[in-house]
């Protein structure tokens, strides 16, 4: 069985490597099934629903702390009752294992 993504730490990506192929991304996606894998495996995203703005904001702040700790920063859109997280590795303009590590940690924080 593959190592749990939440037990891993994001490693800095300096670029110069290819993004994950769709097949490679699908292997990691199996561990983050609530996330949507974009066409051609460019990014992953997930929308979380909440009862109000205050809870959405608190969740976004929590995600911000995780992102800072990992040194890997997603795109976040939020408002009353929702937060949408989109992640990919900008340096390679596509997905890296780090994106799935971050997604798994966000899922864990959402519980």
N, C-alpha and C positions, 0 to 999 in steps of 0.2 A: 504494500500500500504506500502511496506517495506521502511524503512528509506533509503534515498539516500546514497550510499556508500561514495561519496565525502564529505559528512558532518561528517563522522566518523573519528576517529583517531586510528591508529594502537596501540594495547596494547602489551606490552612485553610478549613474550611467553617463559616461563621457561622450557617447555617440560613437560613430565608426563601426557599429555593429548593425546587422539587419534587424528589423522588427520581427516578431514572431510570425510564422506562417499561419494561415487559417487552421491548419491541422494541429500545430503546436498550441495555438491559443485555445482550441477546443479542449485539449487535455486539461489545461488550467481552469477553463470555464466550468468543467464538471464539478469543481470544488466551490464555485461561486454561481450556482444555478439561478439565483434570483436576479442576476445582472443580465442585461441584454448585450450580446456580442454583435457589434455593428458589422455591416457588410464589409467583406474583404478584411475583417479582423483589425480594423483601424483603432477602435476604442471600445470600452465597455461603459455602460451606464445603468443607473437604477434610480427610480423615484421612490422616496419614502413618504408616507402620508402621516399627518398628525392632526390633532384636534384644534390647534390654534397657532397663531404666529409665534407666541412665546416658546412653545415647545419646538417648533421648527428652528428658531434661532438658537435655542439651547443645543439642539442636535448638531447644527452647523458649527457651533463653537467647539463641541466635542470632537467633531471630525477634523476641525482645524488643528486641535492639539495632537491628534493621531498623525496627521499629515506632517506637522512640524517634527514630531519625534522620528518619523520615518524618513524625513528629508525628501518626500515625494508628494507633490501637491496636485490635487484634482481640480477640475473646474466645478464650481458649485453655483447652482441657481436655486433660490428659495424664496418663499413668500408665505402667505397665510395658508397653513395646513399642508405644506409640502417642502421637500428638498430634493433636488435632482443632482446627482453626482455623476460626473463624466470623467473618466481617467484614461490617459494614454501617455506615453513617454515622448515629450516634445522633442528631445534631442534626436530621436530616431523616427519621429513622425509615425508612430505606430505603437503596438503593444510590446511590453516586456514583462517578465515574471513579476517585477515590482508592482505593476498595475493590479495584478490578481492578489498579491500579498496585501496591498492597501484595501482592495475590495473586501477581502475576507475579514480584515480587522474592522472595517466599517460595519460589516454584517454583525460581527460579534458585539460591537458597541451599541447596535440598534436593538439588541434583545432586552 
